[in-house]
Each structure stands twice: as structure tokens, then as C-alpha cells.
Amino acid sequence: MMIQETAVVIGASGAIGKALVNEKLKNHTHVIAVSRASINIKHPYITMYETDYSQKSIMAIADRITRVNPKIHSITVCNGALHTSENMPEKKIESFDSDYFNTLLHVNTVIPFTWLQAFMPHLMSTEMPCVFTALSARIGSISDNRLGGWYSYRASKAALNMLFKTAAVELKRRKCNAKLVLFHPGTTDSKLSKPFQNNVPPEKLFSPTFVAEQLNKFEHSREFNGEVDFIDWQGETINW
Ligand SMILES: NC(=O)c1ccc[n+]([C@@H]2O[C@H](COP(=O)([O-])OP(=O)(O)OC[C@H]3O[C@@H](n4cnc5c(N)ncnc54)[C@H](OP(=O)(O)O)[C@@H]3O)[C@@H](O)[C@H]2O)c1
């Protein structure tokens, strides 16, 4: 079977990232997987890059990837953090911790946007439409915030959403052939959600494989209309 497409999956060792790599390989896609760690997937269609996610490393890897693979159909950033070894999401204002906030802001906001920055030369030059997706979360929706709490995670995802919304305006103005997507996977079985799974009914806790199938499907059905799509695992639009 011939390879049909080339996809870049960043944060490829996480639950959703790894499942997306496997889903794309299953669909005869050449996958360029980027991670802090080496990923234990052996396949003839996979190319791997290791990064420390410094701006220098991100810029160098994106440059290398686009030089070697000028025809990239999708770029998906699966990075994200909710808790650290020191901090769990805040239940009250008094728990706010600036180090924890800065860590989440870096992983959830700065890293995905730096990848978008790094791939701009590709997105501006390619004649081939390219979908650029970041894993967001419904909790980053300001209008949907009824429960409160989780200050740092909410704010970092809301900031990610605003950066992508702003970038979409610029990309449209610059007639860039790219589509931006912010994807909420729903509660998915992973290291990130593990401490919060107790109250989730089994049918509402998704497998990474299911989420990856949905994400891959929606990446292939986007309309290149100059808008950013903030969508959930069903493809339903989420209000800002
Ligand atoms: N699981 C859920 O219920 C859920 C719900 C809503 C939204 N999301 C979002 O979905 C995305 C994927 O999460 P997941 O459930 O697959 O979680 P996961 O299994 O814990 O994976 C987390 C990913 O984030 C990266 N990461 C973690 N800490 C990092 C750090 N300090 N610096 C750089 N990268 C770091 C890892 O990249 P490496 O491969 O480089 O290690 C890994 O790919 C996240 O953006 C998350 O916010 C998840």
C-alpha cells in the first residue's frame, strides 16, 4: 500500500499523541513523531525526533522537518499538563501558585504556539492545504465556565484559544493555506486525567484510541474557511 500523506504529531509519547501516531500509521500516513522521549513504535512509516521544547530546538526541528518533507498535510500538538509533582488543580484562590501557573502556561500555551510560529514558513509557502491542531479543552471556554476552580489549567487553555483565534485572523489576511483547530478530546484515559477519573462514568471515559480516531477524522473534514474551529470529540463547536 502506498503512503498517502505526511503528518507531524508532537507530544507523541502521551496517551492521545501515541494513539494518534498509531491511527495515522493505520491509515497509511507517513508520521513524523516528536517527543521528549523515544517512542516505542516500530513501523517503516515513522520518523522520530527528540526535543527539549526549547524555542531553539522547536525552530530547528520544524525547519529540518519541512526541508525533508515539503508536503505535510497535518500538524498536531498533543502536549498538555494539568498537575505536577508539587501541585494539583486549584479548588480555591488561596491555592494559586505562580510556579505551577507558569509551568502550565508554558506547556499548554507557549509550546503549542511556538510550534505554530516555527511552522509558519511551511504554512505560508505550501500550496497544499495543511491542518494545524492543538489539543485544547472545553474548560478553556470562558462562556462555559460555570463550575469555577482549576484556575491555571483554565487560564492556560483560554490563552491558547485566544492565540489561535488571533492567529487565524492573521493567517486569513496573509492568504495562508492553513486551517487551525482547537480540539477538546473529552475525558480520556491518560496520566493527565488519572487523578480525576473516580467520578467519571465508564461510558464517559474515552480510550485514547477512540479519541485519536475522532481527531484524525475531523482533521480530514475541515473546511478551509479562514476560521479557527474550536470543536469537541464529536465535532461539535464549543463556544468561546
Ligand atoms: N485526558 C483528558 O481527559 C483530556 C481532557 C481535555 C483535554 N486534554 C488535553 O489533551 C492533550 C493530551 O493529553 P493526554 O491526555 O494525552 O495526556 P498525557 O498522556 O499526560 O500526555 C501529555 C503530553 O504532554 C506533553 N508534556 C507533558 N508535560 C510536558 C512538559 N513539561 N513539557 C513538554 N511537554 C510535556 C507530553 O509530551 P512528550 O511526548 O514530549 O513527553 C505528552 O505528550 C493535552 O493538551 C490535554 O490538556 C486531555
The ligand as an SDF file (V2000), in Angstrom:
LIG
                    3D

 48 52  0  0  0  0  0  0  0  0999 V2000
   -7.0040   13.3060   29.0670 N   0  0  0  0  0  0  0  0  0  0  0  0
   -8.0260   14.1150   29.1840 C   0  0  0  0  0  0  0  0  0  0  0  0
   -9.0410   13.8060   29.8510 O   0  0  0  0  0  0  0  0  0  0  0  0
   -8.0090   15.4590   28.4970 C   0  0  0  0  0  0  0  0  0  0  0  0
   -9.1550   16.2690   28.5520 C   0  0  0  0  0  0  0  0  0  0  0  0
   -9.1330   17.5030   27.9290 C   0  0  0  0  0  0  0  0  0  0  0  0
   -8.0010   17.9360   27.2480 C   0  0  0  0  0  0  0  0  0  0  0  0
   -6.8840   17.1210   27.2130 N   0  0  0  0  0  0  0  0  0  0  0  0
   -5.7040   17.6120   26.5200 C   0  0  0  0  0  0  0  0  0  0  0  0
   -5.2260   16.6230   25.6360 O   0  0  0  0  0  0  0  0  0  0  0  0
   -3.8010   16.7500   25.4840 C   0  0  0  0  0  0  0  0  0  0  0  0
   -3.1230   15.3850   25.6140 C   0  0  0  0  0  0  0  0  0  0  0  0
   -3.2540   14.9130   26.9310 O   0  0  0  0  0  0  0  0  0  0  0  0
   -3.1690   13.3750   27.3270 P   0  0  0  0  0  0  0  0  0  0  0  0
   -4.4480   13.0490   27.9870 O   0  0  0  0  0  0  0  0  0  0  0  0
   -2.7070   12.5500   26.1760 O   0  0  0  0  0  0  0  0  0  0  0  0
   -2.0680   13.4490   28.4780 O   0  0  0  0  0  0  0  0  0  0  0  0
   -0.6990   12.6470   28.7130 P   0  0  0  0  0  0  0  0  0  0  0  0
   -0.8240   11.2330   28.3610 O   0  0  0  0  0  0  0  0  0  0  0  0
   -0.2890   13.0110   30.0950 O   0  0  0  0  0  0  0  0  0  0  0  0
    0.2850   13.3440   27.6630 O   0  0  0  0  0  0  0  0  0  0  0  0
    0.7570   14.6370   27.8970 C   0  0  0  0  0  0  0  0  0  0  0  0
    1.5650   15.1490   26.7490 C   0  0  0  0  0  0  0  0  0  0  0  0
    2.0660   16.4490   27.0610 O   0  0  0  0  0  0  0  0  0  0  0  0
    3.4650   16.5040   26.9200 C   0  0  0  0  0  0  0  0  0  0  0  0
    4.0340   17.0780   28.1480 N   0  0  0  0  0  0  0  0  0  0  0  0
    3.7110   16.8160   29.4470 C   0  0  0  0  0  0  0  0  0  0  0  0
    4.4670   17.5550   30.2780 N   0  0  0  0  0  0  0  0  0  0  0  0
    5.2870   18.2880   29.4910 C   0  0  0  0  0  0  0  0  0  0  0  0
    6.3250   19.2340   29.7430 C   0  0  0  0  0  0  0  0  0  0  0  0
    6.6750   19.5700   30.9930 N   0  0  0  0  0  0  0  0  0  0  0  0
    6.9560   19.7840   28.6980 N   0  0  0  0  0  0  0  0  0  0  0  0
    6.6210   19.4550   27.4350 C   0  0  0  0  0  0  0  0  0  0  0  0
    5.6720   18.5530   27.1200 N   0  0  0  0  0  0  0  0  0  0  0  0
    5.0190   17.9920   28.1370 C   0  0  0  0  0  0  0  0  0  0  0  0
    3.9980   15.0930   26.6950 C   0  0  0  0  0  0  0  0  0  0  0  0
    4.8480   15.1970   25.5710 O   0  0  0  0  0  0  0  0  0  0  0  0
    6.1300   14.2460   25.2650 P   0  0  0  0  0  0  0  0  0  0  0  0
    5.6570   13.2340   24.2690 O   0  0  0  0  0  0  0  0  0  0  0  0
    7.1320   15.1640   24.6650 O   0  0  0  0  0  0  0  0  0  0  0  0
    6.5600   13.6610   26.5730 O   0  0  0  0  0  0  0  0  0  0  0  0
    2.7310   14.2990   26.3740 C   0  0  0  0  0  0  0  0  0  0  0  0
    2.6130   14.1380   25.0080 O   0  0  0  0  0  0  0  0  0  0  0  0
   -3.3680   17.8220   26.4960 C   0  0  0  0  0  0  0  0  0  0  0  0
   -3.2390   19.0500   25.8450 O   0  0  0  0  0  0  0  0  0  0  0  0
   -4.5390   17.8810   27.4600 C   0  0  0  0  0  0  0  0  0  0  0  0
   -4.6480   19.1390   28.0990 O   0  0  0  0  0  0  0  0  0  0  0  0
   -6.8720   15.8940   27.8150 C   0  0  0  0  0  0  0  0  0  0  0  0
  1  2  1  0
  2  3  2  0
  2  4  1  0
  4  5  1  0
  4 48  2  0
  5  6  2  0
  6  7  1  0
  7  8  2  0
  8  9  1  0
  8 48  1  0
  9 10  1  0
  9 46  1  0
 10 11  1  0
 11 12  1  0
 11 44  1  0
 12 13  1  0
 13 14  1  0
 14 15  2  0
 14 16  1  0
 14 17  1  0
 17 18  1  0
 18 19  2  0
 18 20  1  0
 18 21  1  0
 21 22  1  0
 22 23  1  0
 23 24  1  0
 23 42  1  0
 24 25  1  0
 25 26  1  0
 25 36  1  0
 26 27  1  0
 26 35  1  0
 27 28  2  0
 28 29  1  0
 29 30  1  0
 29 35  2  0
 30 31  1  0
 30 32  2  0
 32 33  1  0
 33 34  2  0
 34 35  1  0
 36 37  1  0
 36 42  1  0
 37 38  1  0
 38 39  2  0
 38 40  1  0
 38 41  1  0
 42 43  1  0
 44 45  1  0
 44 46  1  0
 46 47  1  0
M  CHG  2   8   1  16  -1
M  END
$$$$
